[in-house]
Amino acid sequence: AVHSFKAGKTNFKSAQDQNVIRLKVAKLDMAPEQISANIFEAVKAIYAEAKRINVNPFKKITVSPTMGSGIKLDISGIIKSL
């Protein structure tokens, strides 16, 4: 399992009735640069899969801790970077 994840395997689950994808991208002890890179790679993987179905798969992106309020991310800046 470790070898497959290091090779680039990604897992995420989608709640079909809610149109939401939830996944873990970081831990508290990680550097901000690592967290940013993880978020970008997660969005890139989801975008690649969802692009087959929809032209623009994202309405909004919010990053939040397990218990706490979320932070909305700028979608246009992220999609331009893809």
PERAJO-V855690 format. One record per residue. D_LAST is the distance of its C-alpha to the last C-alpha in whole Angstrom. Layout:
D_LAST, D_LAST
//
This chain:
27, 26, 26, 23, 21, 21, 20, 17, 18, 17, 19, 19, 21, 21, 24, 25, 27, 25, 22, 20, 19, 20, 19, 20, 18, 20, 24, 26, 27, 23, 22, 20, 17, 17, 17, 14, 12, 14, 12, 9, 9, 11, 9, 7, 10, 11, 9, 10, 13, 13, 12, 15, 17, 16, 14, 13, 13, 13, 16, 16, 15, 18, 18, 22, 24, 27, 29, 28, 27, 23, 20, 18, 15, 13, 11, 10, 9, 7, 5, 5, 4, 0
//
